[in-house]
Amino acid sequence: MHALIVHAHEEAKSFNGAMTETAIRTLQETGHTVEVSDLYRMRFNPVGGKHDFTTLADPDFFKYGVEQTQATSNKTFAADVVAEQEKLFRADLLIFQFPLWWFGLPAILKGWVDRVFAAGLTYGGGRWYSNGVFRGKRALLSLTTGGPATIYSPRGLNGDIETLLFPIQHGMLYFVGFDVLPPFVAWSVSRSMQEQRAEYLRAYAERLKTWQTTTPLPFPTLDQYDETLQLKPGVSD
Ligand SMILES: Cc1cc2nc3c(=O)[nH]c(=O)nc-3n(C[C@H](O)[C@H](O)[C@H](O)COP(=O)(O)OP(=O)(O)OC[C@H]3O[C@@H](n4cnc5c(N)ncnc54)[C@H](O)[C@@H]3O)c2cc1C
């Protein structure tokens, strides 16, 4: 199997860097191939816009999603977008490696999603969620935080981590059809003792050894929603 790690940290010696190194080594040792989009090193432009396309379908009125759909049909995405889309389609496992910034993705990684998960190519025409383009493939968030686990517990000050990650795990990854694995979170890495950090890396390696058999998050399937796109009575959310 083949994995793509989209890595969003500028410092190679950071803990995020150590997590990506751990992932590469573990996945390769367990027989998989790996490629990495190291977004800062690539100087990836995270701002979606007209430069995403070699030609515009409507030069008089720019509408990003419409242009993405047209570019899918006409194969007119810019080279940097095409390169990432090809990596995405090659992957059986997609990993986002990032530090939690403002309760979400660093802008460079959010922009990667904006530009690469293009309309028409990765969703549209009834292809979404359990009928999504990437169904049968798996995705994993691997992240570090500044705050401790308790502050992200269901009654914690910052709110439940599962709620914070919902826009990414459900709104991006499951939206395009991935089975989303439970996230791996290394809490408060800057304030952790060295031994705790080493333990995080060991635990992450163990998690990656079972990525093909780990039970994904139990997001409902499309047939569990009614015609108004609300969960049918009796289906738990
Ligand atoms: C703009 C911004 C917004 C933020 N928003 C939030 C937020 O909303 N919520 C929140 O909780 N936090 C937030 N933070 C904090 C941020 O999430 C943390 O600073 C980040 O997760 C720490 O990860 P790092 O890889 O940068 O750690 P680093 O500081 O790089 O690493 C931590 C320690 O691990 C050491 N280390 C490196 N490699 C290894 C190794 N192999 N083994 C053991 N130790 C190693 C490093 O030397 C360092 O001492 C924010 C920070 C910024 C800048």
PDBQT file of the ligand as one rigid body, heavy atoms in Angstrom, charges set to zero:
ROOT
HETATM    1  C1  LIG A 301      -0.259  30.400  15.418  1.00  0.00    +0.000 C 
HETATM    2  C2  LIG A 301      -0.336  29.384  16.515  1.00  0.00    +0.000 A 
HETATM    3  C3  LIG A 301      -1.572  28.957  16.953  1.00  0.00    +0.000 A 
HETATM    4  C4  LIG A 301      -1.671  27.991  17.949  1.00  0.00    +0.000 A 
HETATM    5  N1  LIG A 301      -2.916  27.554  18.338  1.00  0.00    +0.000 NA
HETATM    6  C5  LIG A 301      -3.023  26.593  19.262  1.00  0.00    +0.000 A 
HETATM    7  C6  LIG A 301      -4.310  26.080  19.627  1.00  0.00    +0.000 A 
HETATM    8  O1  LIG A 301      -5.356  26.500  19.137  1.00  0.00    +0.000 OA
HETATM    9  N2  LIG A 301      -4.360  25.103  20.566  1.00  0.00    +0.000 N 
HETATM   10  C7  LIG A 301      -3.229  24.601  21.140  1.00  0.00    +0.000 A 
HETATM   11  O2  LIG A 301      -3.341  23.687  21.978  1.00  0.00    +0.000 OA
HETATM   12  N3  LIG A 301      -1.994  25.034  20.783  1.00  0.00    +0.000 NA
HETATM   13  C8  LIG A 301      -1.863  26.008  19.868  1.00  0.00    +0.000 A 
HETATM   14  N4  LIG A 301      -0.629  26.438  19.482  1.00  0.00    +0.000 N 
HETATM   15  C9  LIG A 301       0.552  25.726  20.014  1.00  0.00    +0.000 C 
HETATM   16  C10 LIG A 301       1.033  24.664  19.031  1.00  0.00    +0.000 C 
HETATM   17  O3  LIG A 301       0.034  23.732  18.745  1.00  0.00    +0.000 OA
HETATM   18  C11 LIG A 301       2.263  23.951  19.605  1.00  0.00    +0.000 C 
HETATM   19  O4  LIG A 301       3.285  24.921  19.746  1.00  0.00    +0.000 OA
HETATM   20  C12 LIG A 301       2.721  22.827  18.689  1.00  0.00    +0.000 C 
HETATM   21  O5  LIG A 301       1.737  21.828  18.635  1.00  0.00    +0.000 OA
HETATM   22  C13 LIG A 301       4.005  22.194  19.205  1.00  0.00    +0.000 C 
HETATM   23  O6  LIG A 301       4.478  21.281  18.256  1.00  0.00    +0.000 OA
HETATM   24  P1  LIG A 301       5.945  21.467  17.626  1.00  0.00    +0.000 P 
HETATM   25  O7  LIG A 301       6.227  20.332  16.692  1.00  0.00    +0.000 OA
HETATM   26  O8  LIG A 301       6.090  22.846  17.079  1.00  0.00    +0.000 OA
HETATM   27  O9  LIG A 301       6.805  21.322  18.949  1.00  0.00    +0.000 OA
HETATM   28  P2  LIG A 301       8.362  21.655  19.161  1.00  0.00    +0.000 P 
HETATM   29  O10 LIG A 301       8.441  22.866  20.008  1.00  0.00    +0.000 OA
HETATM   30  O11 LIG A 301       9.100  21.627  17.885  1.00  0.00    +0.000 OA
HETATM   31  O12 LIG A 301       8.801  20.365  19.957  1.00  0.00    +0.000 OA
HETATM   32  C14 LIG A 301       8.521  20.191  21.334  1.00  0.00    +0.000 C 
HETATM   33  C15 LIG A 301       9.739  19.561  21.934  1.00  0.00    +0.000 C 
HETATM   34  O13 LIG A 301       9.972  18.275  21.362  1.00  0.00    +0.000 OA
HETATM   35  C16 LIG A 301      11.366  18.133  21.114  1.00  0.00    +0.000 C 
HETATM   36  N5  LIG A 301      11.620  17.068  20.146  1.00  0.00    +0.000 N 
HETATM   37  C17 LIG A 301      11.856  17.176  18.820  1.00  0.00    +0.000 A 
HETATM   38  N6  LIG A 301      12.140  15.959  18.302  1.00  0.00    +0.000 NA
HETATM   39  C18 LIG A 301      12.049  15.068  19.308  1.00  0.00    +0.000 A 
HETATM   40  C19 LIG A 301      12.204  13.658  19.401  1.00  0.00    +0.000 A 
HETATM   41  N7  LIG A 301      12.533  12.914  18.334  1.00  0.00    +0.000 N 
HETATM   42  N8  LIG A 301      12.019  13.069  20.589  1.00  0.00    +0.000 NA
HETATM   43  C20 LIG A 301      11.678  13.796  21.679  1.00  0.00    +0.000 A 
HETATM   44  N9  LIG A 301      11.539  15.143  21.671  1.00  0.00    +0.000 NA
HETATM   45  C21 LIG A 301      11.715  15.775  20.500  1.00  0.00    +0.000 A 
HETATM   46  C22 LIG A 301      11.765  19.516  20.667  1.00  0.00    +0.000 C 
HETATM   47  O14 LIG A 301      13.156  19.680  20.741  1.00  0.00    +0.000 OA
HETATM   48  C23 LIG A 301      11.032  20.387  21.663  1.00  0.00    +0.000 C 
HETATM   49  O15 LIG A 301      11.749  20.498  22.854  1.00  0.00    +0.000 OA
HETATM   50  C24 LIG A 301      -0.505  27.425  18.525  1.00  0.00    +0.000 A 
HETATM   51  C25 LIG A 301       0.763  27.887  18.096  1.00  0.00    +0.000 A 
HETATM   52  C26 LIG A 301       0.847  28.860  17.109  1.00  0.00    +0.000 A 
HETATM   53  C27 LIG A 301       2.199  29.323  16.671  1.00  0.00    +0.000 C 
ENDROOT
TORSDOF 0
